[in-house]
């Protein structure tokens, strides 16, 4: 596979392919930028998509520049947001950045990566310099953004500091002399601002390469820790495996495409395909032995149905609870899965919920306080009570 084909693999959009091909023909390592804002300490599978693309560039001999947005994170990227993000202090951001970097190197080659904090250039800017930077763009340019436009149409506020975000991200590209900038599809506007600022500075413009945004376990909204629909890179192997086994068959097809750039092999049973997906993800972040152990544990819990001997998440209900409440509360506490009471009721009526190996079919049935045993929440998840 040619360098061009390999590097474009899995991208949602490249602006432009011809420019990338020309840059690759320069015969020197390209400076490939990915900016990340450590607004939280943990990385999930959604973050891994752009990081993996940056690793692709590393593997082809190019220079990976990971910008830690210690200043942009204090603003919060408004991309795709219908409300203003809560502002963080610099101390909070820097604390998050410590673990964020360590997790990023589960994907990137540490020896071939340059880590830069954008506070290096923003912290020393005078107010005059900030004004001059702002004069490079127009308010019309900023308000053409779909997320800002939607807020305006709905009468929702747009804070003045949010408009600074794409300008700051664009200036990052000037400061590191980026040849290529990577990001999710929601970052395209910000990346194009970087191209404009580079042009004004008389620099070659960076190529914009955007990758798909990964949906969360619910299959509806993008993966997010705040929404509880995520698979964290630091999740325990068994938890990571179990979360991935909970995705729908339709979402599994999407995960194969986005995570592996593959289609599910023809004729493979959905359950086998899902086990392969979960095993490959666990192996990537925890190793082959842990992936094998996670598969064995899953088979013991759900294929062999030997739940009494399996390692299960512990859940302690607050006193006597009806089984509908137990399913809802245990799903949220142990698997970060938001489940409605009507969903739980359907599972019970359909025979998917089991207590101590026996089906619970009455949604009004209660579990007395102090009882101990295994509660199977659905076909793929169970908890140990007591």
N, C-alpha and C positions, 0 to 999 in steps of 0.2 A: 504494500500500500504506500502510495506517495505521501510525502510530508503534508502536502496540502489536503489530501483526502483524509488522512489520519487526524489532522488538527481540526478539520471542519466536522468530523463525525459527531453526531448528537447535538449540534448547534441548532437553535431555532431560527437564527438569522445572523448573517455576516455582512457587514457594510464596510468594504465590499470584498467579494472573493478575488476580484482582479487586484485590488490593493494588497491583500494578504499575499497573493502569489508574487507580486512585485517585491514586497518586503522580504519574503523568503529567498528571493533570488539575489539579495544583496550579499549573501555569503557571510554574514556575521550573525551572532546570537541576537535575537530580538528581545527587547525589554517588554515583558508581558506583565501587565498590572492587574491586580485584583484587590479591590478595597473592601474591607470588612469593618463593620461597626460592632464592637463588643458590648452590645446593650444587655446581654445576658452571658453567664459564664460558660454555657454549654453549647456544643455544636450538634445539630441533628442531621439526618440523612439529606434534608433539603439543602443544607449548606454544602454538603459534600459534592454536589453536582458541579458547581463552579470551581471548587478546589481540585476536583479530579481533572477538569479541563486544564487547569494550570499545571497539574502534574504531567499531562500529556505534552505540554510545551517543554517542561523540564526534560522529559524522556527523549525529546528530539534536539536537546542541546541548547535550549534557549534559557534566558535569565528570568526567573520568577521573582516578581516584586510584590510582596504582600504588604499592603498599606493598612495599618491598624488605625482606624479613624478615632483617635482619642478626642479630637475636637468635633468632628462631624457627629460622633455618637452622642455628644451632649445636646445636639439639635434634634437628632432622630430623623431618619429618612422618611419623608412623607409619601414615598412611592406606594401606591395602592392603598393608602390610608384614607378613611373617611373622617377621621378625627385627628387632632394633634397628639403626637406621642408625648408621654410624660418625659420631662427633662431629667437627665441624670447629672450628678456631680462628676467632676474630673476624677476624684478618688474612686467613685463607684466604677467608672469606666476602666480605670487602670487595674483595678482588682479583677474585673471580668477578663481583661486582656491576658492576664497571666495564664489562666486555664484555657482560654480560647487558643492561644498560640500552641500550647502543648497538644491539644486535640487536633489542631490543623496539621501537625506533623505526623499524625496517623496516616495522612494522605500524601503530604508533600515530602520531598527529600530535603531534610534540614540543611544538608551541606551545600545545596544548590539553590537556596532561597535567600533573598534579601528582605529583611523585616524593617519597615520604615513607619514611624508614627507621624501623622500629618500635623501634630502639634509642633513639630520641628520648624515649620514655616508659618503656621497660623499664630502661634503664641507670640511671636515677635512683631507681628504686623501692627503698625500704627493705625489710628482711626482714618487718617488721610489715605493710607494704602487700601484699607477696606472699602472706602468710598470709591477710589479709582477702580478697584476690581469690580465693584457693583456697576460701575458705569459701562462696563463691557457688554452688558446684556440689557434687554428691555423687559418691562413688565409684561408686555404682550407675549414675549417668548416664554416666560414662566407660566403665564396663565393658559397657554395652549395645552399644557399638560392635562391629560384626561382626569386625573384625580382632583386637581385643583378646580377644573371646570365643573366637575360634578358637585363639588362643595359649594361653588358659587351658585349653581342652579338650584341647589337645595337650601340656600341661605345659611349654610354652615360656615363658621369662621375659618379663615386662613391666616395664621399668625405670620408676622413679617419675618421672624427668624427662620421659618420653614422655607421661604423663598431663597434663603442663603444656601440651602443644602446643595442643589445641583451646581451652583457657582463654585462652591468649595470643592466638590468632587471633581469638577472640571479642572480646577486649578491644581489639584493633586497630579493630574496627568501632565500638566506643564512642568511641574517641579521634578518629576521623576523621568521626564522625557520618554513617556510611554510610546512604544510602537503599536501595541495592541492592548485593549482593555476588555476584560471579561466581566460578566455580570448576568443576573437573571433577566428575563424578558421585561420585567418592570423597571430595569435600570437603563433601558435604551435612551430615554430622554437625557438622563444625566451624562451618559457616555458621549452623546452627540454634543452636549455643551462643552465637554473636554476637547472635542475636535475643533469647535469654533475658537476656543481660547488658544489652542496650539497654533491655529492658522494666523490669528492676530499677532502672535509672538514670532511669526516667521519660521515656525517649526513644521516638519512633516506631520501630517495628521494621523492620529492613531486609528487602527482598524477596530471597529466595534464588533464584538463577538458575544452574542447573548445565548444563554442556555435555558432550557425549559425550567419552569418552577414546579417543584414536586408537590403533588397533593398529599394531604395528611391521611392518616389511617381511616378517617371518616369518608374519604373519597370526594369531599365537597370543597373544603377550603384548603388553602396552602398549608403545608406543614408548619406548625408553630407550637412552641412550648406553652405559650399562654392559652392556646386552645386545647391543649392536652391531646393532640392528635399526632404526636411526634414519635420518632424512634431516635433516641439519643446515642451518640457514638460511645458514650461512657456507660450506657445501659449494660447491666449484667447479661452475659451471653444467653441465658435462658429467657430473660425478660425480652431481649431483642428478638429472639427466635419466636417467642409466643406472640408478640405484637404483630410481627409480619405474617404469622399464620392466621391472624384475625382479619386480614384485608379481604375485600370481596374479590371474586374471580375477575371482574372487569378492571378493578384497580391493579390487580396482579399483572395484567397485560401491560398496563402503563408503566409499572415499576420495572418490568423487564426491559422495556424500551428505553426509559430514561436512565436507569442505573447501569445497564449492561449493553445498551444499543443492540439488543437482540429481540427476536420473537420467540415465543414459547414453541418448542419443537412440536411438529405435527404429531398428533396421536398421544401426546403425554397427558396423563390424567391430571386434572386440576390440582388434586391434593399433592401429587408427586411434584408438580411444577412449583407449588407453593413451598414445599419442603426444600426444594432445590434453591429457590430464591432466598429463603430464610437462612439456609446453611451457607450460601455464598456470601451473604452480607455479614453474618457472624464471623466467618473465616477471615474476611477482609480486615475486620477491626479487632478480632480477638485471637485468631489463629485456628489452624485446622483441628487441633485436639479439642478446643472449646466448642467448635461447631459440631463435631461428632458427638460430644457429650450432650449438647443442647438437643440434637436430634434424638438421641437415645432417651433423654428425659421426656421429650414430647411424646415419643412413641409409647413410653411406659404409662404416661398419664392418660393419653387419649386413644392410642391404637390398641394397646394391650389392656387399657382401662384399669390398670393397677394403681389407682389413685392413692390408696392408703400408704403405699411405700414411696410415692413420688415427693420430690421437693416442691412445695407449693407456697405461694404467698400467704401470709397469715392475715386474717381479718378478724377484728374484735368488735362485734356489734354492741351498741349501747343499750343493753337490756333486751327484753323480748321484742322481736321484730317480725312483721309479716314478710313473706318471701319476696314479694314485689319490691319492698324497700331494701331487702338484703341484696337482691340482684343489682339494683341501681347503685347502692352505696358501695358494694364491694367492687363493682366494675370501675367506678371512679377512683376509689382509694388504691386499688392494686394494679389496675391496668390503664389508668388515665383515659378511660373510655366514658364519654357522656352518653348515658342511656336513659330514655324517658320511661316513665312508669307504664305507659301503654306498650312500649317495646318489651319491657320485662314481663308484663301480663301475657303478651303473645307467646313469649318463650315458654312460660309456665304452661299455658294451655296447650302448646304444641308438644309438650313432653321433653323439652330440652334441658330443663332444670332438674337436678337430682340432689337429694340429701341422703348421705350415707348409702349411696348406690341405688336408692329407690326414687322413682319419678315423683315430682311434686306437680300435681295437676290442678290444685285449687288455689287460685290467686289470693284468696282470703286466709289461707292457712298461715299459722304463726309458728316461729321457732322460739321456744321458751328460753329465758335467760339462763346462761351457764351451760348450755348444751355444747358438745364438742364433736367435730367430725368434718368430713369433706363436703363442701357445697359446690356442685358443678353448675356454673353460670350459663353455659351454652355448650355447643359442640366442641369448643376449643379451649375454654378457660375454666379453671377451678381454683378455689381458695380453701385454706384450712381454717376452720373456726374453732376457737377455744384453746 
